[in-house]
Amino acid sequence: MNIRFLGPAEHGRQLEEALRVLREYEAEGEYLLVEVRAEKLAVNVAGETVYVDFAEVLFVESFGHDIYVHTRGGTHVTRTSLAEMEKLLPSARFCRISQSVIVNLGAVVRRSAYLAGRCFLTLENGKQVTVTRSYFSLFKGAIRSWIRY
């Protein structure tokens, strides 16, 4: 079970202890832990929250302090860090490909040859994004896992 806790460290430790106790009960057959997976990303845009299906997100990119969530239906702009956004997206479906871009592996339709330390991905909407040299091996492993998935 993959659980991410975003909040104060002390609360995280308390949650970990609670989960340890629950796992002991589960091992004794008294309870069953069920993993719940969100299927939507909550994006705060101009004081409102927009809920976007993960499958609709093509890629996420940062420019300065703004994060652009590019979807099949348009683009949502929010203020957060790309690192925080990366924590919210399921790692089985999304992969960081540069310091400023996270891509939905399911939206990739073509990969160019690896040239000059980078390659280019073409997404469903025709947009091209760059996989930089330092992220290429991470992307390669992620896309192989995605294809097998």
C-alpha positions in Angstrom: 0.0 0.0 0.0 1.4 3.4 -1.0 0.4 6.2 1.3 1.6 9.8 1.0 1.1 12.2 3.8 1.4 15.9 3.1 1.5 17.9 6.4 3.5 18.4 9.6 6.1 15.7 10.2 4.7 14.9 13.7 1.3 14.1 12.2 3.0 11.9 9.7 4.7 9.9 12.5 1.4 9.6 14.3 -0.2 8.3 11.1 2.6 5.8 10.5 2.1 4.4 14.1 -1.7 4.1 13.5 -1.1 2.3 10.2 1.4 -0.1 12.0 -1.3 -1.0 14.6 -3.9 -1.4 11.8 -1.5 -3.7 9.9 -1.1 -5.9 13.0 -4.9 -6.2 13.3 -5.1 -7.0 9.6 -2.5 -9.7 10.1 -4.6 -11.3 12.8 -7.6 -11.3 10.5 -9.7 -8.8 12.5 -9.6 -5.9 9.9 -8.9 -5.4 6.3 -7.0 -2.4 5.0 -8.2 -1.2 1.6 -6.2 1.1 -0.6 -8.3 4.0 -1.9 -6.9 5.7 -5.0 -8.1 9.1 -6.1 -8.8 9.4 -9.8 -8.9 13.2 -9.9 -6.5 16.0 -9.3 -7.7 19.0 -7.3 -6.3 22.2 -8.9 -6.8 25.5 -7.1 -7.4 28.2 -9.8 -8.2 31.8 -8.8 -9.8 30.8 -5.5 -11.8 27.9 -6.9 -11.0 24.2 -7.0 -11.2 22.5 -10.3 -11.3 18.6 -10.3 -9.5 17.1 -13.2 -9.4 13.4 -14.1 -5.8 12.1 -14.1 -6.5 10.6 -17.5 -7.4 14.0 -18.9 -4.0 15.6 -17.8 -1.5 15.5 -20.7 1.4 17.2 -18.9 2.2 19.7 -16.2 4.8 22.4 -16.5 6.2 25.2 -14.4 7.0 28.8 -15.4 8.3 30.9 -12.5 5.8 30.5 -9.6 3.0 29.3 -11.8 2.1 25.7 -12.7 0.2 25.0 -15.9 -1.9 21.8 -16.0 -2.4 21.0 -19.6 -5.5 18.8 -20.2 -7.4 17.6 -23.2 -9.9 20.3 -22.6 -7.6 23.2 -21.9 -5.1 24.6 -19.5 -5.5 25.4 -15.8 -3.0 27.8 -14.1 -2.3 27.4 -10.4 0.3 28.5 -7.9 2.2 25.6 -6.2 5.5 24.0 -6.7 6.2 21.3 -9.3 7.5 19.1 -6.5 4.1 19.3 -4.7 2.3 18.6 -7.9 4.5 15.6 -8.5 3.5 14.2 -5.1 -0.2 14.5 -6.0 0.1 12.7 -9.3 0.2 8.8 -9.4 3.8 7.8 -10.1 2.6 4.8 -12.2 1.1 7.1 -14.7 3.2 10.3 -14.5 6.9 10.9 -14.9 9.1 13.9 -14.4 11.1 14.5 -17.6 12.8 17.7 -16.8 13.1 20.3 -14.1 10.0 21.9 -15.3 7.8 19.2 -16.9 5.9 16.1 -15.7 4.2 14.1 -18.4 1.3 11.6 -18.5 2.9 8.5 -19.9 -0.5 7.5 -21.5 -0.5 10.7 -23.5 2.8 10.0 -25.3 2.3 8.9 -28.9 5.9 9.3 -30.2 9.4 9.6 -29.0 12.2 11.0 -31.2 15.7 9.6 -31.3 18.0 10.4 -28.4 20.1 13.3 -29.7 22.5 15.7 -28.0 21.6 14.5 -24.6 17.8 14.8 -25.0 14.8 13.4 -26.8 11.4 14.8 -27.7 8.0 13.4 -26.9 5.0 14.1 -29.0 1.7 14.0 -27.0 -1.8 13.3 -28.2 -2.5 17.0 -28.8 0.6 17.3 -31.0 2.5 19.3 -28.4 6.2 18.3 -28.1 8.0 18.2 -24.7 11.7 17.6 -24.0 13.1 14.8 -21.9 16.4 16.2 -20.6 19.6 14.1 -20.2 19.4 13.9 -16.4 15.8 12.6 -16.6 16.1 10.3 -19.6 16.9 7.0 -17.7 14.0 7.7 -15.3 11.7 8.3 -18.2 12.9 5.1 -20.0 12.2 3.0 -16.9 8.8 4.6 -16.4 7.6 4.2 -20.0 8.7 0.5 -20.0 6.7 -0.1 -16.8 3.7 1.8 -18.3 3.8 -0.3 -21.5 3.8 -3.5 -19.4 1.1 -2.1 -17.1 
